[in-house]
Amino acid sequence: MEQPIYLDNAATTKTAPEVVEAMLPYFTEHYGNPSSIYSLGSAAKEAVTRARERIAATMGAKTNEIYFTGGGSEADNWALTATAEAYAGKGKHIITSKIEHHAVLHTCEYLEKRGYEVTYIDVDENGILKLEDLKQAIRPDTILISVMFANNEIGTIQPVREIGELARERGILFHTDAVQAYAHVPIDVEELKIDMLSASGHKFNGPKGIGFLYIRKGIKIRSFLHGGQQERGRRAGTENVPGIVGIGRAAELAFSRLEENRTKEKALRDHLIKRLGEEVPYCRLNGDAKMRLSNNVNYSFRFIEGESLLIMLDMKGICASSGSACTSGSLDPSHVLLAIGLPHEIAHGSLRLTVSAENTMEEMDRVANAVKEIVGKLREMSPLYEDFIKKQK
Ligand SMILES: *Cc1c(COP(=O)(O)O)cnc(C)c1O
């Protein structure tokens, strides 16, 4: 078999060799506890401080506004549950969108069971939040707006600036799940009026199990884990020093190559979008053509099952993902594809390909050829397709 082609960078990315190299000494050599007073501990402490400074500097934040977490899901859980609790005196209404990651949606459901009210705002057919609906949804008891920066399935980038301005004007906190956007898109938390932002290391060539929550200074938010004084008493537990060093190095690398990577990814993405769109009949590009992450391709192909397509791509060494039925074992299509108005049967035939700057044009051509061939084969076996063709004649 030829070399595998990895096109699932929205699910996770390869840890950069430079990141692994930076982390290694913090397992074996500088393994001290950052809270200790001897120098073995202070070396670890300094490394944590450096990583925090580096990350803060990438987004216009202050060092003490960055709180390390065990990943993106934890940051999302923290932002929502802790704000809900801290601001319950002001109100119990939260606004979010219908296309959030489950880390936000399931946390909202959890809060609903505990007496909070959540409004889920619609998106248009391209997956962009309807700002008018957001304005309409705001009430005197609204305490939080949580809208993702960019969507993990269809890659749409939300009007974050407009949301930030609206929230600030109305005195409502604004949290954004930027797990897909941070280190892929330039972000300035001051300029965009973001109060809280979640990010995750493994989505930008850092290690898994480490992320951070940016919390703007002055925001009342309760501690997430109770225990020691780590993370200024808000997230107890001995720091994941190698992970923190890794995410810091990954951020540094990603930002030093941000524009270069985006340009490369866009060229790969657009080539793939063009070839599939032109060569595979009865397909639909999901997500906005312009307001889109530079690495995201998402197509629905009529008359086929996304799962079968994935399995056959895997046999050709191509790692992709589907927005449909999926990992949970449920047969429900993705909530994101349903929210942009796709009927169930079309949502089921969806494919997400997320590139990295390390992919090549040659790989894109191999993938386009493979998708074209497999979709053709699957349709030959599809009774729905047969009926459709008969009716056409
Ligand atoms: C991956 C992802 C998460 C979860 O991050 P983890 O670090 O895997 O917990 C949350 N939100 C979005 C948009 C994601 O893509």
Ligand as a Chemical Component Dictionary entry (heavy atoms), coordinates in Angstrom:
data_LIG
# 
_chem_comp.id                   LIG 
_chem_comp.type                 NON-POLYMER 
_chem_comp.pdbx_formal_charge   0 
_chem_comp.three_letter_code    LIG 
# 
loop_
_chem_comp_atom.comp_id 
_chem_comp_atom.atom_id 
_chem_comp_atom.alt_atom_id 
_chem_comp_atom.type_symbol 
_chem_comp_atom.charge 
_chem_comp_atom.model_Cartn_x 
_chem_comp_atom.model_Cartn_y 
_chem_comp_atom.model_Cartn_z 
_chem_comp_atom.pdbx_ordinal 
LIG C1 C1 C 0 -11.768 19.019 19.491 1  
LIG C2 C2 C 0 -12.743 20.045 19.899 2  
LIG C3 C3 C 0 -13.105 20.213 21.244 3  
LIG C4 C4 C 0 -12.608 19.289 22.325 4  
LIG O1 O1 O 0 -11.237 19.466 22.599 5  
LIG P1 P1 P 0 -10.465 18.308 23.408 6  
LIG O2 O2 O 0 -9.115  18.892 23.673 7  
LIG O3 O3 O 0 -10.397 17.137 22.479 8  
LIG O4 O4 O 0 -11.232 18.035 24.633 9  
LIG C5 C5 C 0 -13.982 21.225 21.563 10 
LIG N1 N1 N 0 -14.477 22.043 20.625 11 
LIG C6 C6 C 0 -14.141 21.944 19.327 12 
LIG C7 C7 C 0 -14.697 22.901 18.344 13 
LIG C8 C8 C 0 -13.273 20.935 18.920 14 
LIG O5 O5 O 0 -12.963 20.821 17.640 15 
# 
loop_
_chem_comp_bond.comp_id 
_chem_comp_bond.atom_id_1 
_chem_comp_bond.atom_id_2 
_chem_comp_bond.value_order 
_chem_comp_bond.pdbx_ordinal 
LIG C1 C2 SING 1  
LIG C2 C3 SING 2  
LIG C2 C8 DOUB 3  
LIG C3 C4 SING 4  
LIG C3 C5 DOUB 5  
LIG C4 O1 SING 6  
LIG O1 P1 SING 7  
LIG P1 O2 DOUB 8  
LIG P1 O3 SING 9  
LIG P1 O4 SING 10 
LIG C5 N1 SING 11 
LIG N1 C6 DOUB 12 
LIG C6 C7 SING 13 
LIG C6 C8 SING 14 
LIG C8 O5 SING 15 
# 
